[in-house]
Amino acid sequence: MRELAWRPGTWGGLALRVGQVAFAAASIGVMASGLGFANYTAFCYLIASMGLQSLWSLGLACLDGYALKVKRDLNSALLVSLFVIGDWVTALLSFAASCSAGGVIVLFKRDVLFCRRYPQLPCGRFELAIALAFLSWALSATSAITMFCLLASF
């Protein structure tokens, strides 16, 4: 079980973390470029959650890169326990933020028709930011499940 594809200290783990950072940063950039996002709590929560996700994943990507450079194994029970806790917390926060922002954009587009009434509201950008946040969450959830399986193998 310790030979999982996306375990820490491997090229797969590094790629998973870089993907999380890239999608989270892209979500932040797209959401922040849309005027008026700060008026809605769910969109602010999405930016905060993606900020935490990108910081956590960037730190672990740096750790993975360092482990690859010095050929060090990161499969100790203590390290993996920390990774499990961090990954699960960030995955749950990312999922909650993505769902809440997705609910708001569905409300705006389909229920109260804000996007038609207020064409200056960049609903398309908001949708793209939410889609990128869900992609970041999917990679984060993959990492959380991998870390949990790795911890269970100790």
LOFISE-550412 format. One record per residue (C-alpha): residue in one letter; x, y, z; residue number from 1. Coordinates in nm, 3 decimals. Layout:
! LOFISE-550412
[a,[X,Y,Z],NUM],
...
This chain:
! LOFISE-550412
[m,[0.000,0.000,0.000],1],
[r,[0.295,0.233,0.051],2],
[e,[0.350,0.242,-0.324],3],
[l,[0.049,0.464,-0.399],4],
[a,[0.087,0.680,-0.707],5],
[w,[0.033,1.015,-0.537],6],
[r,[0.212,0.964,-0.209],7],
[p,[0.432,1.244,-0.073],8],
[g,[0.785,1.272,-0.200],9],
[t,[0.712,1.135,-0.548],10],
[w,[0.666,1.292,-0.889],11],
[g,[0.298,1.200,-0.878],12],
[g,[0.256,1.371,-0.541],13],
[l,[0.434,1.679,-0.672],14],
[a,[0.211,1.688,-0.982],15],
[l,[-0.101,1.655,-0.766],16],
[r,[0.007,1.945,-0.545],17],
[v,[0.103,2.165,-0.838],18],
[g,[-0.238,2.099,-0.993],19],
[q,[-0.410,2.198,-0.669],20],
[v,[-0.211,2.521,-0.652],21],
[a,[-0.272,2.602,-1.018],22],
[f,[-0.650,2.551,-1.007],23],
[a,[-0.688,2.731,-0.674],24],
[a,[-0.481,3.028,-0.791],25],
[a,[-0.671,3.042,-1.120],26],
[s,[-1.000,3.037,-0.931],27],
[i,[-0.885,3.325,-0.711],28],
[g,[-0.766,3.523,-1.013],29],
[v,[-1.083,3.475,-1.213],30],
[m,[-1.312,3.549,-0.918],31],
[a,[-1.116,3.857,-0.813],32],
[s,[-1.122,3.992,-1.169],33],
[g,[-1.502,3.996,-1.166],34],
[l,[-1.639,4.324,-1.041],35],
[g,[-1.880,4.300,-0.751],36],
[f,[-1.770,3.965,-0.610],37],
[a,[-1.701,4.123,-0.269],38],
[n,[-2.072,4.200,-0.226],39],
[y,[-2.149,3.829,-0.182],40],
[t,[-2.027,3.632,0.118],41],
[a,[-2.011,3.299,-0.065],42],
[f,[-1.772,3.441,-0.324],43],
[c,[-1.550,3.591,-0.053],44],
[y,[-1.554,3.256,0.126],45],
[l,[-1.450,3.087,-0.198],46],
[i,[-1.151,3.320,-0.233],47],
[a,[-1.049,3.264,0.130],48],
[s,[-1.083,2.887,0.095],49],
[m,[-0.888,2.878,-0.230],50],
[g,[-0.621,3.097,-0.070],51],
[l,[-0.581,2.847,0.213],52],
[q,[-0.582,2.560,-0.038],53],
[s,[-0.312,2.720,-0.250],54],
[l,[-0.090,2.797,0.051],55],
[w,[-0.122,2.444,0.191],56],
[s,[-0.062,2.280,-0.144],57],
[l,[0.228,2.511,-0.230],58],
[g,[0.398,2.425,0.097],59],
[l,[0.358,2.054,0.037],60],
[a,[0.468,2.090,-0.325],61],
[c,[0.788,2.254,-0.203],62],
[l,[0.832,1.970,0.046],63],
[d,[0.777,1.713,-0.229],64],
[g,[1.027,1.890,-0.452],65],
[y,[1.284,1.899,-0.174],66],
[a,[1.229,1.529,-0.098],67],
[l,[1.277,1.444,-0.464],68],
[k,[1.593,1.653,-0.483],69],
[v,[1.761,1.496,-0.179],70],
[k,[1.599,1.154,-0.240],71],
[r,[1.432,1.148,0.100],72],
[d,[1.134,0.931,0.192],73],
[l,[0.841,1.119,0.345],74],
[n,[0.649,0.812,0.456],75],
[s,[0.677,0.843,0.833],76],
[a,[0.363,0.798,1.040],77],
[l,[0.390,1.143,1.199],78],
[l,[0.432,1.327,0.869],79],
[v,[0.153,1.135,0.701],80],
[s,[-0.076,1.206,1.000],81],
[l,[-0.014,1.578,0.955],82],
[f,[-0.075,1.550,0.581],83],
[v,[-0.402,1.364,0.644],84],
[i,[-0.534,1.629,0.881],85],
[g,[-0.431,1.920,0.656],86],
[d,[-0.562,1.758,0.340],87],
[w,[-0.897,1.668,0.492],88],
[v,[-0.947,2.014,0.641],89],
[t,[-0.860,2.193,0.318],90],
[a,[-1.064,1.948,0.108],91],
[l,[-1.374,1.997,0.323],92],
[l,[-1.336,2.375,0.324],93],
[s,[-1.283,2.381,-0.052],94],
[f,[-1.588,2.164,-0.112],95],
[a,[-1.806,2.376,0.117],96],
[a,[-1.691,2.699,-0.047],97],
[s,[-1.736,2.564,-0.398],98],
[c,[-2.085,2.436,-0.321],99],
[s,[-2.196,2.757,-0.155],100],
[a,[-2.066,2.973,-0.439],101],
[g,[-2.222,2.733,-0.688],102],
[g,[-2.555,2.764,-0.510],103],
[v,[-2.537,3.143,-0.528],104],
[i,[-2.461,3.144,-0.899],105],
[v,[-2.750,2.902,-0.966],106],
[l,[-2.975,3.133,-0.769],107],
[f,[-2.853,3.433,-0.969],108],
[k,[-2.886,3.271,-1.312],109],
[r,[-3.193,3.054,-1.283],110],
[d,[-3.405,3.162,-0.991],111],
[v,[-3.394,3.540,-0.951],112],
[l,[-3.243,3.614,-1.295],113],
[f,[-2.987,3.861,-1.158],114],
[c,[-2.754,3.788,-1.447],115],
[r,[-3.015,3.906,-1.700],116],
[r,[-3.130,4.207,-1.500],117],
[y,[-2.779,4.325,-1.417],118],
[p,[-2.556,4.261,-1.720],119],
[q,[-2.266,4.436,-1.546],120],
[l,[-2.251,4.138,-1.305],121],
[p,[-1.989,3.898,-1.453],122],
[c,[-2.175,3.573,-1.395],123],
[g,[-1.967,3.389,-1.655],124],
[r,[-1.648,3.469,-1.466],125],
[f,[-1.805,3.361,-1.142],126],
[e,[-1.906,3.030,-1.300],127],
[l,[-1.553,2.976,-1.435],128],
[a,[-1.402,3.052,-1.094],129],
[i,[-1.637,2.803,-0.930],130],
[a,[-1.555,2.536,-1.189],131],
[l,[-1.182,2.588,-1.125],132],
[a,[-1.247,2.566,-0.751],133],
[f,[-1.424,2.233,-0.799],134],
[l,[-1.126,2.105,-0.999],135],
[s,[-0.893,2.212,-0.719],136],
[w,[-1.121,2.037,-0.472],137],
[a,[-1.119,1.717,-0.679],138],
[l,[-0.740,1.706,-0.667],139],
[s,[-0.746,1.790,-0.298],140],
[a,[-0.994,1.511,-0.228],141],
[t,[-0.775,1.269,-0.424],142],
[s,[-0.481,1.371,-0.212],143],
[a,[-0.681,1.339,0.111],144],
[i,[-0.798,0.988,0.024],145],
[t,[-0.447,0.885,-0.079],146],
[m,[-0.301,1.015,0.248],147],
[f,[-0.572,0.837,0.447],148],
[c,[-0.499,0.508,0.270],149],
[l,[-0.129,0.560,0.326],150],
[l,[-0.185,0.627,0.696],151],
[a,[-0.399,0.314,0.724],152],
[s,[-0.110,0.108,0.588],153],
[f,[0.119,0.193,0.882],154],
